[in-house]
Amino acid sequence: MPQPKTPKTCIFQKHLAISGPAPNVVASMELTTQLALFLENRPGTLARVCDALSEAKINIYAISTSDTVDHSVVRMVVSDPEKALRIFEEHGSLVVEDEVLMISGDNKPGSLAAIARKLAAKKINIEYAYCATPPDARKGLLILRVSDAKKAMKILNS
């Protein structure tokens, strides 16, 4: 009778072999402000946020939401973070500002891996990331919250 296989806890816990520089997959990159809003997790809440931004002529470049039982955290990078911050505070929303990297780069297999390898080699932690691109797009937009944004910029630009 065959022995049952031992389940693997995580195949990614092995040490990464980092050899040589990663290919340059970053077309442009900037430090920018991300706003994190803590909102009620109810229908219509996100619509009201987006309506307020639209009325103020503020464009949303990137957005990510996560939920808990009683609230949602909406992270966004917008065209005018200072104006958006004032709008959210006027509406009584709890808002936290963070410095993030906004990276425009190649939309092809291995692009994120190359970025992650370069940062890992210099001990920069990626705390979280979000992105989306249409499948046929040549470029994508990536938002990275890292342990040291200024150092990460230097690393990725080298």
C-alpha positions in Angstrom: 0.0 0.0 0.0 1.5 3.4 -1.0 2.4 5.8 1.8 0.4 9.1 2.0 2.3 12.1 0.8 3.3 14.6 3.4 1.6 17.9 2.7 4.0 20.8 1.9 3.4 23.8 4.0 4.7 26.4 1.5 6.8 25.8 -1.5 8.0 29.4 -1.5 9.8 29.2 1.9 13.0 28.0 0.2 15.8 30.5 -0.3 15.7 32.3 -3.5 18.8 32.1 -5.7 19.4 35.6 -6.9 22.0 35.8 -9.6 22.8 38.9 -11.5 20.7 42.0 -12.1 17.0 41.5 -12.9 16.0 42.7 -16.3 14.7 46.3 -16.4 10.9 46.0 -16.4 10.1 49.4 -15.0 9.2 52.0 -17.6 8.5 54.8 -15.0 8.2 55.0 -11.3 7.3 57.6 -8.7 6.8 58.0 -5.0 3.2 59.0 -4.4 0.6 59.3 -1.7 -1.9 56.6 -1.1 -5.0 57.3 0.9 -6.5 54.5 3.0 -10.1 55.1 4.0 -11.9 53.2 6.7 -15.6 53.0 5.6 -18.8 51.2 6.6 -19.1 47.9 4.8 -22.5 48.7 3.3 -24.0 49.1 -0.2 -23.5 52.5 -1.6 -20.6 53.6 0.5 -18.0 53.2 -2.3 -20.4 54.9 -4.8 -20.6 57.9 -2.5 -16.8 58.1 -2.2 -16.4 57.8 -6.0 -19.1 60.4 -6.6 -17.3 62.9 -4.3 -14.1 62.4 -6.2 -15.8 62.7 -9.5 -17.5 66.0 -8.5 -14.1 67.3 -7.5 -12.6 66.2 -10.9 -10.2 63.8 -9.1 -9.2 60.7 -11.1 -8.6 57.3 -9.4 -5.4 55.8 -10.8 -5.5 52.7 -8.6 -7.9 51.2 -6.0 -8.0 48.2 -3.7 -10.5 47.2 -1.1 -10.5 44.7 1.7 -13.2 44.0 4.1 -13.8 43.0 7.7 -17.1 42.2 9.4 -18.0 45.8 10.0 -15.8 48.0 7.8 -13.9 48.2 4.5 -10.4 49.5 3.9 -10.3 51.3 0.6 -6.7 52.1 -0.6 -6.4 54.4 -3.5 -3.9 56.5 -5.5 -5.6 59.5 -7.0 -4.7 62.5 -9.2 -4.9 65.0 -6.3 -4.4 63.3 -2.9 -4.3 66.6 -0.9 -7.7 67.7 -2.3 -9.1 64.2 -1.8 -7.9 64.1 1.7 -9.7 67.3 2.5 -12.9 66.0 0.9 -12.8 62.8 2.9 -12.0 64.6 6.2 -14.9 67.0 5.6 -17.2 64.0 5.3 -15.8 62.6 8.6 -14.0 59.6 7.1 -11.0 58.2 8.8 -8.1 58.5 6.3 -4.5 57.4 6.6 -1.8 58.6 4.2 1.0 56.3 3.1 3.9 56.7 0.8 3.9 54.1 -2.0 5.6 53.4 -5.3 3.6 53.8 -8.4 5.3 51.8 -11.1 4.4 51.7 -14.8 6.0 48.7 -16.4 5.9 45.8 -18.8 2.8 43.6 -18.7 4.5 40.3 -19.3 5.3 37.1 -17.4 8.2 37.7 -14.9 7.9 41.4 -14.5 6.7 41.4 -10.9 9.1 38.6 -10.1 12.0 40.7 -11.3 10.9 43.6 -9.2 10.4 41.4 -6.1 13.8 39.7 -6.6 15.6 43.1 -6.8 14.0 44.3 -3.6 14.5 41.0 -1.8 18.2 41.0 -2.6 18.5 44.4 -0.8 16.2 43.3 2.1 13.3 45.6 1.2 10.0 44.0 2.2 6.9 44.3 0.0 4.2 44.9 2.6 1.4 44.7 0.0 0.8 45.3 -3.7 -2.1 45.8 -6.1 -2.4 46.1 -9.8 -4.6 45.3 -12.8 -4.1 45.4 -16.6 -6.2 44.3 -19.5 -4.7 41.1 -20.9 -3.6 42.7 -24.1 -2.0 45.8 -22.6 1.7 46.3 -23.1 2.1 48.2 -19.9 0.6 47.9 -16.4 0.4 50.0 -13.3 1.7 48.5 -10.0 1.3 50.0 -6.5 3.8 48.8 -3.9 3.9 49.5 -0.2 7.4 48.7 0.8 9.4 48.9 4.0 11.6 51.7 2.6 10.2 53.5 -0.4 13.1 55.8 -1.1 15.6 53.0 -1.0 13.4 50.8 -3.2 13.3 53.6 -5.8 17.1 53.7 -5.9 17.3 49.9 -6.2 14.7 49.6 -9.0 16.3 52.5 -10.9 19.8 50.9 -10.8 
